Amino acid sequence: MLEVRCSGTPYEIGHQHGASAKKQVHGSLAFYRQLFKSTCSMEWDDVTREAATYVNSLESTCPQYLDELRGLAAGAEAPFLDILALNVRTEITFGLFTENAKADVKLDGCTSLGFKKSTGESYLCQNWDWQVEQSPNIFLCRVSQPGTGLPDFAMVTEGGLIGKIGMNANGVGVCLNAIRARGLDRSKLPVHFALRKVLESSSRAEAIQTLKSLGVAGSAHILVSDATGSTGLECTSIGIKELQMDADGVVVHANHLLLDHPGVDEPGWLPDSSYRVTRLQALLKQTDLSGLDFDSFFELFKDEDGFPGSINRCQQDGCATQTLFTILMNLAAKRALITFGRPSAFTDRVEVVF
């Protein structure tokens, strides 16, 4: 049985959720029902039919996740395919988006950083940007799976999603940047299932091997780290390419492909994505890298140059998203610090230590 501790309240998937957890699941359903309609011109019946196309392949590759979603659906008193649709929301939003949506619809905006210090510490950091309307349905979740041999992990997730951004008890961390590129391969892992696989891994190397073996259904950048450093995985429906640390031990990413992916069609999307990459790289060049710690990383992610489409993003003046949380992880110390809200005006701060 999967044991989960969310917002300080323990519950078990497959049994009745706490009232707040159930409310967040239904909050996510309401949010994505509207989002898919506006960005992909899809009514909810179309969305659940799309979600159903993943069931057969997921039964082969990770049936335990489908069992978990069935239990979650029962606890939240929601249809199974509704919950599955939440967990393939990246494939719908950023895969089918390019087929059906208006070209001027702009979403997301996340900025991520992996850094291996010469002194041995390894950090993984991210501003996660999304529409403010989804913020009530975001929470920190600690997960244990007794008897499986899998590590405990903590993630910041959205109501109803079983894989997201976080760190496990082995000091393996994962961050995510949305990429909008055409093409889906429904025989491979949806992005949020891929994130869950990383959180269940014993090391960065194992996580990379798993994702390369199973593949990722749609496009995304998944930044995988442990105490040995970071690797960026640029995933498309065609395959996965690795983005390695530079000479300073740094990997920086935003919302466009940095490597060459022959055969992948990536329409223009967020002009500020390239700027955020170069801006964060420039800030790092101006910084004493040997002295970086949680406080100094947090200052970097408060940067508002290029506002409102800055690293520290704000949903105003045509910018469709805002920084909803910032996560800083020290993987050697197995310690994470999460702030909710824009880092310049956060509403809550939580520490996780394994």
Residue pairs with C-beta under 8 A, 6 or more apart in sequence:
1 12
1 13
1 14
1 146
2 12
2 13
2 14
2 68
2 71
2 143
2 144
2 145
3 10
3 12
3 143
3 144
3 145
3 146
4 10
4 11
4 12
4 13
4 141
4 142
4 143
4 144
5 141
5 142
5 143
5 144
6 18
6 21
6 139
6 140
6 141
6 142
7 20
7 21
7 139
7 140
9 18
9 20
9 21
11 17
11 18
11 21
11 75
13 68
13 71
13 72
13 75
14 71
14 72
14 74
14 75
15 71
15 75
16 75
17 25
17 72
17 75
17 76
21 75
21 76
21 159
22 75
22 76
22 77
23 159
24 136
24 137
24 139
24 158
24 159
24 160
25 72
25 76
25 78
25 83
25 86
25 137
25 159
25 160
26 76
26 78
26 159
27 134
27 136
27 137
27 159
28 86
28 134
28 137
28 158
28 159
28 160
28 161
29 78
29 82
29 86
29 160
31 131
31 133
31 134
31 137
32 47
32 85
32 86
32 89
33 44
33 47
35 93
35 131
36 42
36 44
36 47
36 92
36 93
37 43
37 44
38 105
39 93
39 97
39 100
39 101
39 102
39 105
39 107
40 92
40 93
40 96
40 97
40 99
40 100
40 101
41 100
41 101
42 50
42 92
42 96
42 100
44 82
47 85
47 92
48 79
48 81
48 82
48 84
48 85
50 85
50 88
50 92
50 96
51 81
51 84
51 85
51 88
52 81
52 84
53 186
54 84
54 88
54 186
54 190
54 217
55 66
55 84
57 186
57 187
57 188
58 65
58 66
58 190
58 193
59 66
61 189
61 214
62 189
62 193
62 197
65 162
65 193
65 196
66 84
68 162
69 80
69 83
69 84
69 87
69 162
70 80
72 83
72 160
72 162
73 79
73 80
73 82
73 83
76 83
76 160
78 160
83 160
85 92
86 158
86 159
86 160
86 161
87 160
87 161
87 162
87 163
87 190
87 192
87 193
88 190
88 192
88 217
89 161
89 192
90 178
90 190
90 191
90 192
90 218
90 220
91 184
91 186
91 190
91 191
91 217
91 218
93 107
93 178
94 178
94 179
94 180
94 181
94 218
94 219
94 220
95 182
95 183
95 184
95 217
95 218
95 219
95 237
96 184
97 105
97 180
98 180
98 181
98 182
98 267
99 182
103 267
105 320
106 269
106 270
106 319
106 320
107 130
107 131
107 178
107 320
107 321
108 129
108 130
108 177
108 178
108 255
108 270
108 321
109 129
109 254
109 255
109 270
109 272
109 273
109 276
109 309
109 313
109 319
109 321
110 126
110 127
110 128
110 129
110 175
110 176
110 177
110 178
110 254
110 255
111 126
111 127
111 129
111 177
111 252
111 253
111 254
111 276
111 277
111 280
111 301
111 311
112 124
112 125
112 126
112 127
112 175
112 176
112 177
112 221
112 223
112 252
112 253
112 254
113 123
113 124
113 125
113 126
113 250
113 251
113 252
113 253
113 280
113 297
113 300
114 122
114 123
114 124
114 125
114 175
114 223
114 225
114 229
114 230
114 231
114 232
114 245
114 250
114 251
115 122
115 123
115 124
115 125
115 230
115 249
115 250
115 251
115 284
115 289
115 292
116 122
116 123
116 228
116 229
116 230
116 245
116 249
117 123
117 249
117 289
117 290
117 292
118 249
118 289
118 290
119 290
120 227
120 332
121 330
121 332
121 333
122 225
122 226
122 227
122 228
122 229
122 230
122 330
122 331
122 332
123 225
123 292
123 297
123 328
123 329
123 330
123 331
124 167
124 173
124 174
124 175
124 223
124 225
124 230
124 327
124 328
124 329
124 331
125 175
125 297
125 300
125 301
125 326
125 327
125 328
125 329
126 165
126 175
126 176
126 223
126 326
126 327
127 301
127 311
127 312
127 313
127 323
127 325
127 326
127 343
128 156
128 165
128 176
128 323
128 324
128 325
128 326
128 327
129 313
129 321
129 322
129 323
129 324
130 321
130 322
130 324
131 315
131 320
131 321
131 322
132 315
132 321
132 322
132 324
134 158
134 324
135 324
135 340
135 341
137 158
137 159
138 156
138 157
138 158
138 159
138 324
138 325
138 340
139 156
139 157
139 159
140 154
140 155
140 156
140 338
140 350
140 352
141 154
141 155
141 156
141 157
142 152
142 153
142 154
142 352
143 152
143 153
143 154
143 155
143 199
144 152
145 152
150 200
151 168
151 169
151 170
151 172
151 199
151 200
151 201
151 202
152 168
152 169
152 354
153 166
153 167
153 168
153 169
153 199
153 200
154 166
154 167
154 168
154 336
154 352
154 354
155 163
155 164
155 165
155 166
155 167
155 195
155 199
156 164
156 165
156 166
156 325
156 327
156 338
157 163
157 164
157 165
157 166
158 164
161 192
162 192
162 193
162 196
163 192
163 193
163 194
163 195
163 196
163 197
163 199
164 176
164 192
164 195
165 174
165 175
165 176
165 195
165 327
166 173
166 174
166 199
166 327
166 336
167 173
167 174
167 199
167 329
167 331
167 334
167 336
167 352
167 354
168 199
168 200
168 201
168 354
169 334
169 354
170 201
170 202
170 203
170 226
170 334
171 226
171 227
171 331
171 332
171 334
171 354
172 198
172 199
172 201
172 202
172 203
172 204
172 207
172 224
172 225
172 226
172 331
173 224
173 225
173 226
173 329
173 331
173 336
174 195
174 198
174 199
174 207
174 222
174 223
174 224
174 225
175 222
175 223
175 225
175 327
176 191
176 195
176 220
176 221
176 222
176 223
177 220
177 221
177 223
177 253
177 254
177 255
178 220
178 255
179 219
179 220
179 221
179 234
179 235
179 236
179 255
179 256
179 257
179 266
180 219
180 255
180 266
180 267
180 269
181 218
181 219
181 236
181 237
181 257
181 261
181 264
181 265
181 266
181 267
182 264
182 265
182 266
182 267
183 218
183 219
183 236
183 237
183 238
183 264
183 265
184 217
184 218
184 237
185 215
185 217
185 218
185 237
185 238
186 217
187 215
187 217
188 214
188 215
188 216
188 217
188 237
189 197
189 211
189 214
189 215
189 216
189 217
190 216
190 217
190 218
191 216
191 217
191 218
191 220
191 222
191 235
194 211
194 214
194 216
194 220
194 222
194 235
195 222
197 207
197 210
197 211
197 214
198 207
198 210
198 211
198 222
198 224
201 207
201 210
203 226
203 228
204 224
204 225
204 226
204 228
204 229
204 230
204 231
207 224
208 224
208 231
208 233
208 242
211 222
211 224
211 233
211 235
211 240
212 240
215 239
215 240
216 222
216 233
216 235
216 236
216 237
216 240
217 237
218 235
218 236
218 237
219 235
219 236
219 237
219 257
219 264
219 266
220 235
221 232
221 233
221 234
221 235
221 243
221 253
221 255
221 257
222 232
222 233
222 235
223 230
223 231
223 232
223 233
223 251
223 253
224 230
224 231
224 232
224 233
225 231
225 329
225 331
226 331
227 331
227 332
229 245
229 249
230 245
230 251
231 242
231 243
231 244
231 245
231 251
232 242
232 243
232 244
232 251
232 253
232 258
233 240
233 241
233 242
233 243
234 240
234 241
234 242
234 243
234 257
234 258
234 259
234 261
236 257
236 261
236 264
238 261
238 263
238 264
239 261
241 259
241 261
243 251
243 253
243 258
243 259
244 251
245 251
248 284
248 289
249 289
250 281
250 284
252 277
252 280
252 281
252 284
253 277
254 270
254 273
254 274
254 276
254 277
255 269
255 270
255 273
256 266
256 269
256 270
256 273
256 274
257 264
257 266
258 277
270 309
271 309
272 306
272 309
272 310
275 306
275 309
276 306
276 309
276 310
276 311
279 303
279 305
279 306
279 310
279 311
280 300
280 303
280 311
283 300
283 303
284 300
287 296
287 300
294 328
294 330
294 337
297 328
298 326
298 328
298 337
298 339
298 343
300 311
301 311
301 312
301 323
301 326
301 328
301 343
302 311
302 312
302 343
302 344
303 310
303 311
303 312
304 310
304 311
304 312
304 314
304 344
305 311
307 314
308 314
308 315
308 316
308 317
308 318
308 319
309 319
312 323
312 342
312 343
312 344
313 319
313 321
313 322
313 323
313 342
314 322
314 323
314 342
315 321
315 322
322 342
323 341
323 342
323 343
324 340
324 341
325 338
325 339
325 340
325 341
326 338
326 339
326 343
326 346
327 336
327 337
327 338
328 336
328 337
328 338
329 335
329 336
329 337
330 336
333 353
334 353
334 354
335 351
335 352
335 353
335 354
336 351
336 352
336 353
337 349
337 350
337 351
337 352
338 349
338 350
338 351
338 352
339 346
339 348
339 349
339 350
340 346
340 347
340 348
340 349
340 350
341 347
341 348
